[in-house]
Amino acid sequence: MKRFISFIMLLSFVAMLVIACATPEQRAQKLFDQGKYEQVLSKFPDLPIAQEAKAKIAEGMCEEGKYQEVLDAYGDTPSAKVARDMLAEKLFEEEKFDELFATYPGTPAAKKAEMMMAEKLYNEGKFDELIEKYPNTHFAQKALGEKGAKKSKPKAKPKTETPPKPKAPPKKK
């Protein structure tokens, strides 16, 4: 019986030694697997798994709709693109196109707004403004074509009315 107790104590000691000797990577992985991403970041910021933890935190924040916070704190994660697109879409829905173009250029929402504005200018016949503001749209290309067509048409001479010829006085007999 003494041998059995000694064996258990030795086994416990070895187990504690193994646990205590876990590498930082192993400890970080354990925290990560438990979903303790903030702890991974704070205790192991230089390990590659810290980037994965950041991505998981940002992903969760996006799911909660905390888009600006994601951009501010986790702008280098894949979720930052999602957050940027969602904030841009919100500005699009609010029709705040100037702010959208200035803050989130190149997003799908900005491209949609650009096409809407270009189409509006085209339909209003404001070709010069359209070409200046939205030169890369197909509406700008159509406007250029229409402007070119107008320039190449020969202008009709204005009709001038010629005064009627005076009637000859009646002949005397």
MOLINMO-V822531 format. One record per residue. N is the residue number from 1. OMEGA is omega in radians with two decimals (NA if undefined). NEAR is the number of other C-alpha atoms within 10 Angstrom. Layout:
# MOLINMO-V822531
N OMEGA NEAR
N OMEGA NEAR
This chain:
# MOLINMO-V822531
1 3.11 6
2 3.13 7
3 -3.14 8
4 3.12 9
5 3.10 10
6 -3.14 11
7 3.13 12
8 3.14 12
9 3.12 12
10 3.12 12
11 3.10 12
12 3.13 12
13 3.13 12
14 3.13 12
15 3.11 12
16 3.12 11
17 3.12 11
18 3.14 11
19 -3.12 12
20 -3.11 10
21 3.11 11
22 -3.13 11
23 3.08 11
24 3.12 12
25 3.14 14
26 3.12 12
27 3.12 17
28 3.13 25
29 3.13 18
30 3.10 13
31 -3.14 17
32 -3.14 20
33 3.10 10
34 -3.13 9
35 -3.12 14
36 -3.03 15
37 3.12 23
38 3.12 17
39 3.08 15
40 -3.13 25
41 -3.07 20
42 -3.07 10
43 -3.06 15
44 -3.03 16
45 -3.08 16
46 3.14 11
47 3.12 14
48 -3.13 11
49 3.09 18
50 3.09 22
51 3.09 18
52 3.11 16
53 3.09 23
54 -3.14 23
55 3.13 21
56 3.12 19
57 -3.13 20
58 3.11 26
59 3.11 22
60 3.12 14
61 3.08 18
62 3.13 20
63 3.11 11
64 3.14 9
65 -3.13 14
66 -2.99 15
67 -3.13 22
68 3.11 17
69 3.10 15
70 3.14 25
71 -3.10 20
72 -3.01 10
73 -3.01 12
74 -3.08 19
75 -3.13 18
76 -3.13 15
77 3.08 19
78 3.14 14
79 3.12 24
80 3.10 23
81 3.11 16
82 -3.13 16
83 3.13 24
84 -3.14 19
85 -3.14 19
86 3.10 19
87 3.11 21
88 3.13 25
89 3.11 20
90 3.10 14
91 3.10 21
92 -3.13 21
93 3.12 11
94 -3.12 10
95 3.06 12
96 -2.98 13
97 3.13 20
98 3.11 13
99 3.12 14
100 -3.13 24
101 -3.10 19
102 -3.02 9
103 -3.04 15
104 3.14 20
105 3.09 14
106 3.11 14
107 3.09 19
108 3.14 15
109 3.12 23
110 3.11 24
111 3.10 17
112 -3.13 15
113 3.12 22
114 3.13 21
115 3.12 17
116 -3.12 13
117 3.13 17
118 3.13 25
119 3.14 18
120 3.13 14
121 3.12 21
122 -3.12 19
123 3.10 12
124 3.13 10
125 -3.14 13
126 -3.00 13
127 -3.12 21
128 3.11 15
129 3.12 14
130 -3.11 24
131 3.14 20
132 -3.04 10
133 -3.03 15
134 -3.03 18
135 -3.07 16
136 3.14 14
137 3.10 17
138 3.07 13
139 3.09 23
140 3.12 23
141 3.09 16
142 -3.14 14
143 3.09 22
144 3.11 17
145 3.14 12
146 3.09 14
147 3.13 13
148 3.13 11
149 3.14 10
150 -3.13 11
151 -3.05 10
152 3.10 9
153 3.08 8
154 3.14 7
155 3.09 8
156 3.11 6
157 3.13 6
158 3.13 6
159 3.06 6
160 3.14 6
161 3.08 6
162 -3.12 6
163 3.14 6
164 3.13 6
165 3.11 6
166 3.14 6
167 3.10 6
168 3.11 6
169 3.14 6
170 -3.11 6
171 3.11 5
172 3.14 4
173 NA 3
